[in-house]
Amino acid sequence: MTFQPHFTVDDVLVRAQPTPNPYAVKFVANHAFKATGKATVAHPSEVPDSKLVDALFQIPGVKQLYLHQNVLTVNHEGAMEFDNFVDQVESVIKTRLPIHNPHFESENEEIEKRVSRKKIALVCRLNCSKLKISWIERFDLDCRQMAVI
C-alpha cells in the first residue's frame, strides 16, 4: 500500500527547540512523524522506504532519531554549527514530511510485537492447562483482547 500525502510542503510548519543535551535538537511540526507509538532509529535501514529518515541520515553528523507523534529529536555529533544544522534538518522535514508515512513500524517495533504475541500465547497455554481446556479454544475466547496490549 502506497502512502498518499494529504498536505504539501507549504503546509509544513516546524519549530526547532534546544534540549539540555547539546548534541540533541528537538523539532516540533504541525504533522505527525509517528502516528502511533514511538521509534528510536540509529540507522536508516531500521525504517525501510522512509525518504524522511534516509534524508535525515544524509545530514553530516546525525547519529540517532527519536520520533513520537509530531516530535522529532535528532542526536548529532556536534561537528556542525547549531544554526546550520537546524536549517538543514528543517529543510529535510519540510520537503520530506508530506511524503512520509507516519504509520510506519520500525524494525524494533516489529520484533517487540512478535515477542509480545509469543508471551501472550505462552500465558494462554499455561492458564488453559490449569483449566483443563484446549489452549486454542481459550486463546480464541480470551486472548485476542490481550493482543491489543
Backbone hydrogen bonds, N-H to C=O, Kabsch-Sander energy under -0.5 kcal/mol:
donor,donor_aa,acceptor,acceptor_aa,energy
11,D,8,T,-1.3
12,V,8,T,-0.5
12,V,9,V,-1.2
15,R,28,V,-2.4
17,Q,26,K,-3.3
19,T,24,A,-0.8
24,A,21,N,-1.8
25,V,74,V,-2.0
26,K,17,Q,-2.6
27,F,72,L,-3.3
28,V,15,R,-2.7
29,A,70,N,-2.6
30,N,13,L,-1.5
33,F,69,Q,-3.8
34,K,69,Q,-1.9
35,A,102,P,-3.4
36,T,102,P,-0.6
39,A,67,L,-2.4
41,V,39,A,-0.5
41,V,65,L,-3.0
42,A,40,T,-0.5
46,E,43,H,-2.1
47,V,44,P,-1.5
50,S,47,V,-1.1
51,K,49,D,-0.8
54,D,50,S,-2.5
55,A,51,K,-2.4
56,L,52,L,-2.3
57,F,53,V,-2.1
58,Q,54,D,-0.6
58,Q,55,A,-0.7
59,I,55,A,-0.5
59,I,56,L,-1.2
62,V,59,I,-1.8
63,K,75,N,-3.0
64,Q,75,N,-1.5
65,L,41,V,-2.6
66,Y,73,T,-2.1
67,L,39,A,-2.9
68,H,71,V,-2.5
69,Q,34,K,-1.1
69,Q,37,G,-0.6
71,V,68,H,-2.4
72,L,27,F,-2.7
73,T,66,Y,-2.6
74,V,25,V,-2.8
74,V,72,L,-0.5
75,N,64,Q,-2.9
75,N,73,T,-0.6
76,H,23,Y,-2.8
77,E,61,G,-1.6
85,F,81,E,-2.6
86,V,82,F,-2.8
87,D,83,D,-2.3
88,Q,84,N,-2.1
89,V,85,F,-2.5
90,E,86,V,-2.9
91,S,87,D,-2.1
92,V,88,Q,-2.0
93,I,89,V,-2.7
94,K,90,E,-2.7
95,T,91,S,-1.8
96,R,92,V,-2.6
97,L,93,I,-2.4
99,I,96,R,-1.0
100,H,97,L,-1.1
104,F,101,N,-1.2
107,E,46,E,-2.0
110,E,106,S,-2.0
111,I,107,E,-1.8
112,E,108,N,-2.5
113,K,109,E,-2.2
114,R,110,E,-2.0
115,V,111,I,-2.4
116,S,112,E,-2.5
117,R,113,K,-2.4
118,K,114,R,-2.0
119,K,115,V,-2.2
120,I,116,S,-2.3
121,A,117,R,-2.4
122,L,118,K,-2.2
123,V,119,K,-2.5
124,C,120,I,-2.5
125,R,121,A,-2.3
126,L,122,L,-2.4
127,N,123,V,-2.7
128,C,124,C,-2.6
129,S,125,R,-1.9
130,K,126,L,-1.3
131,L,127,N,-1.4
132,K,128,C,-0.8
133,I,128,C,-1.9
138,R,134,S,-2.3
139,F,135,W,-2.7
140,D,136,I,-2.5
141,L,137,E,-1.9
142,D,138,R,-3.2
143,C,138,R,-0.9
144,R,139,F,-0.8
145,Q,142,D,-0.8
146,M,142,D,-0.6
147,A,143,C,-1.4
148,V,145,Q,-1.0
149,I,146,M,-1.6
